[in-house]
Amino acid sequence: MEKRSIAIGLPSMGIEEWEACKGPIESGWITQGPKVKEFETNFALRHNVKHAFAVSNCTTALHLGLLACGVKEGDEVIVPAFTWVSTANAVKYCGAKPIFVDIDINTFNIDVDKIEEKITDKTTAIIPVHLFGLCSDIDLIRTRFPKLKIVEDGACAAGSALHGKPAGSLGDVGCFSFHPRKSVTTGEGGMLTTNDDEIAVKIDRLRNHGASISEEQRHHGPKPYILSAFEMVGYNYRMTDIQGAIGVIQLAKLDKFIDERDKWAQYYKEQLKDIPWLRTPETPNGYKHGWQSYVTYIDESCAPMKRNDIMEFLQQRGISTRPGTHAVHMLDVYAKMYGIKPQDFPNAFNADQYSMSIPMHNKMVKEDFDYIIDAIKTLS
């Protein structure tokens, strides 16, 4: 079979997205404006929430979500130990302390049974991460810890669901990413969702310098020359209307993209099921997986070589792979800051060392999947 070159992830964009950019460019309204509003409205409808606010990326979404939920200096926020670093960084932005909790090695999501021991009188919130597109068990978290504010890190989870309820509607706030490796993209970009009217007002103001009304509202109001009132310190975390225009098109394709990924996820699972050293991801009953990534787990005790050597083997054959993500407690900044050892969170450590994401995106064709499967099987 001829060598192929298969990226770990690629955005699926075309002429529709290209054409959508013309409107903001031709109108001259290219910062946050009507296209962002349309994107927000459509996103809220798709995810069954009252409010959606587009922002510059998911990290800023997490920051605003925590602030809007009242997280402040000196607070503690529960964070899974296996996630992208921005989950913990957003807590630090608030002057709070991330308190790491180990994960369930089978789902890669936070282990709810290990949260209780980390709760103190300083704990005010929790950030369950819907890692790789599989929702955390928010229902169980809310039942066990009703006093905690829940900020969903749904960076990977646009279109995912738990028991029929979309990600972003499960907690107090939901945060999403539109990075190019996500199912739908605006380049960079993020979204916050909430059903809480008070939280919504805070988010809307905080993302726009703390202004009482948006620039679009002021510009189109009866006295556009009167500047907005500012009653809080805010940030410039806005999305551009060019991104919003792309987001409208991409969001309309979300369910099609997820259905395609789900089909190929099942194909991977069937074709790789007889490899004893490779564990493929499961979707528990009642969950809709968004399949942002397809993350496997390598059992080095019976694998033909170590995880990193397998990744190098595949790289030499034109197949891009990555660890699922990293164990945040093992990163120098947090390990040194809090004196954490790698084995303090053994499942997060193992996920860091032995997970392997293989290509999954909407530009792949059957020949790509078969090429990857054949390459992995040659190792068995």
N, C-alpha and C positions, 0 to 999 in steps of 0.2 A: 504494500500500500504506500502510495506517495506521501512523503512527509507533509504535514499540514502545520499551520500556525494558528493556534486557537487561544484567544485572550481569555483571562479569567472572567472578565465582564466587559460588555460594550453597550452603550446606549443605542436604542432602536429609534432612530429619528429619520425623517425624510422631508419631502417637498412640503408637506402640510405644516411642519414646524417652521420651515424656511419662509413660507408665505405668511405665517402668523406674525412674524417679526415686523412685517412691513407696516402694519397698522400703527403701532406705537412710534415707529421711526418717522412715518409720514405725518402723523399728527403733532409730533414734537413733544408729546407727553410720554417720556420714557422712564421716569421714576415711578414710584408707587402710585397707581391710578386705577382707571376703570378695568384694565385687564387683570390686575392683581385682585380686584374685587370680584370679578367673574370667576377667577380661579378659586378664591376662597369660598364663594357661594357653592360652586360645584363640588368642592372637596367636602364641605360640611354636609351637603346632601348625600354624597356617596358614603360618608362615614357616620351618618345618623347622629349629628351633633348640632347644637344651636349656633355655635360660633366657631369660625376658623380664621386664623390670622397668619398670613404669609410673612416670612422673615428671611434673613440672609442665609441661614443654614440651620442645621439641627442643633448645633452647639449653642447658638444664640437662643434657639427655641427652649432648650433645657434651662438656660440661665433665666430667661424671662418667666418660664413656667414655675421655677422654684421661687423666684421673687414674688410673683403674683400669689403664690400659695403661702406667703409670709415667712419663708425661710430667711434667717438673718444670721449675723455674726454670733458665733458661739453655739449654734444649733448643730445637731448631728443628723446626717441623712444616710439611710441604708442604701448601699450600692452593691451589685454583684461583683465578685472579684474577677470574673471573666467577661470583659466587655471592651469596647473601644475607649480610649483614655478620656474622651470628652465627657463621658458620663460622670466621672469623678471630678474632672476639671470644672464643670459647671457648678458643682457644689462649692468648690474653693472660691469661685468668683463671688459667691454670696458671703464669704467669710465663714462658712460653715465647714464641718469636718465630714469627709466621706468615711462611713463605717462599712468595711467590706464584709460580705457574706459569701460563703462558698456556693457552688452551683450543683445542680443535678447533672451528673455526667451524661445522662441519657438524652436530655433535652437541651443542655448547655444554658438553661435559664436558672435564675436564682432558686435555691433550695428553700422552700417556704418553711420547712421544719427547722431550719437553722437560723431563722430570723430572731426568734424570741430571745435567745441568749445575748443578742446584740442590742436589745432595746434598753435605753436608760431614760432618765427624766429629761435629757436634752434632745432625745429623738423626736423630730417633728415631721419628717417626711421619708418616703421611700421611692426609689427609682427602679421599678421592675423593668428590665430590658426584654423586648420581644426579639430575641436574638435570631438573626438570619431569616426572620419572617414568621417565627412560631411564637404565638402569644404566651407570656407568662400567665400563671393562674391568678389573675387579678381578683376574681370572685373569692377565692380562698384567702388571699391577702387581706381583702377588705373585711371579711368575716372575722379573721383572727386579730386584726389590728385596726379597729374602726376609728381610732383617734388620729391615725397618721394620714397626712395628705399623700395622695398617690400621683406621681408624675410619671406617666408612661414614656419610656424611651422606645418609641416606635420607629427609629431611624430606618429600620429594615422592613417595616410592617405595613406600609400602605396597602389596603385591601385585605389584610389578614383579619381573622375574627376568632372569637371565643364564644361557643354556644350561641352562635347567630348574631352576636353583638360585635360590631367592627372595632378594631384597634383604634384608640383615640377617643372612644366613648366609654371606656371601662373604668378609668380613674377620674381624678379631679381635672387633670390636664393631660393631653397627649402631644407628643413631639415627634415630628417626621423629618426625614431627609430626602432631598432630591439631587443628591450627588450622582454623578454618572454611573456608579456601580449599583444604584438602586433600580427598582423595577420601572419607575418613571422618573424623569429627570428634568431639571431646568438649568443644568450646569452645576452651579451651587444653588442653594436654596433650602428653605425649611418651612414647616407649618406647625402652628399650635392649634389644638382643638379643646373645647370645653363646653360643658352645659351649664356652667355657673356664671350668672350674669355679672356678679361683682368681680370675679377673676377676669372675665372678658374685658371689662372696662380698664383694669390695671394693665393687662397685656397690650391693649390697643394704644394706651398712652406711653407705656414704657418703651415700646419698639420705635417710637417716633419722638425721641428727645424729651419725653414727658409732656408733650403738647396736649392741650385739652381737645383739639380737633386736628384732623389730618390736613396736610397741605392741599389735597384735592378738595376737601370740604371748604377750606378757606378760599381757595382760588375761585371756586364756583359759587361762593356765597355772595350776599348783597354788598359786602364791603371787603373785597379781597386785599385791600391795602392795609387792613388792620391785622397785626400779627397775633398769633395764638397766645393764649395764657399758658403759663408753665407753673404747675403746682407741685411737681415732683422732679427729681433728677432722673432722666431717662437716657436712652441710648439710640443710636442710629442703626437699627437692625432691620431696616426695610428691604423688601424685595423690589426689583425694578419691574416696570410694566412689560419690558421685552421678555423677561423671564416668566412673568405671569401669562403672557400670550402663548409661550411655549407650553407652560403648565396646563393650560386649558386643553390643548391638543393631546398632550401626553396622558392626562387624567382620563380622557375619553377612551383611551386604549388600555387602561389599567387592567380591567377584568380579562380582556383578551390576552394580555401579556401573562397574567397569572395562570390562566387556563393552559396556555402553551407550556409554561414552566412546569406546571403540575404534571402534564402529560409526560414530559421528558424526565421528571423526577421519578415517576413510576417506572419508566423505561430503564433508567440507571439502576433502580432498586432490583428489578427483575434480572437484569443482565449481570449484576455484581453480587447477587445473593449467595453464590457458592464459594466466594473467596473468604476463607476463614479468618483472615487477619484484618479484614476491612469491614467496619460497621457503617452501614448507611443510615441516614436519618429517618426517624419515625414521625408520623403525625397522629397524636392521640385522638381518640374519639371526641367529637364535639369541637375540634379545632379546624380552622381553615388556614393552611400554611401559605404565606406569601412568596416563599422561595426566592428571597433576595440572593441567597447563596445556597449551594449544595455542599454541605460540610460533612465529611466523613471522619471516622476515627480509626486510627491505625493501632493494632495490637502488636507492639514490637516483640512480644514474647514468642510469636509464631510468624511474624512477617519475614520476608526474605532479606530485608535490609532495614535500616533505620528510617524514620519518617523523612528526615531531611535528604537522605540519599534517594529515597523514592521520588521526592519532589525534583531533585536534580535529574534523575533518570527521565522523568516526564518532560522536564524543561528541555533536555537535549533532543527530545522528539517533537518539540514545538508546542507542548501543552503547558500552559501557565497554571500554576497552583499557588496557594497561599495557606499559611495557618489560618484557622477559622477567624480568630482575632488574637488579642494578647491578654494575658493575665495582668490586670492593672497593678496588683500588689507587687508584682515582680519588676515593674519598671523602676528605674533608678530613682526617679523623683519621689515616688510614693514609698518605695522600700526604705530609702534613707530618711524620709520625713517622719515616718512612723515606726521605723525599726522592725519592719515586717520581713519574715523569712519565706522563701518560696513554698515550703511545705506547710505553712500555716493554713493554707487553703488548698488541700491536696487535689480536689477535683478540678479546680481552676488551673492548678499547676499541670495536671495531666492533659487538660484540654489545650493548654498553651503548647505543650510539648508534642502532642500526638494527633491533634486535629489537622485535617487537610481539606481545604476547599478546592473542588475541581470545577472546571468551567460550566457556567449556567447563565445564558442570556438569550435574548430573543432574536439575535442574528445568527444563531447556530442552526445548522441543518443536520439531518440524520447522519450524514457521512461524518460530521464532526463528533457526534456522540459515539458512533461506532468506532471511530479512530481512537478515542480516549479509552473506551471500554477494552478494545483489543490491546492497547498499550499496557493497561493495568493487568490484564489477564496474562500477559507474557511474563509477568513477575511471579505468577503463582506456580 
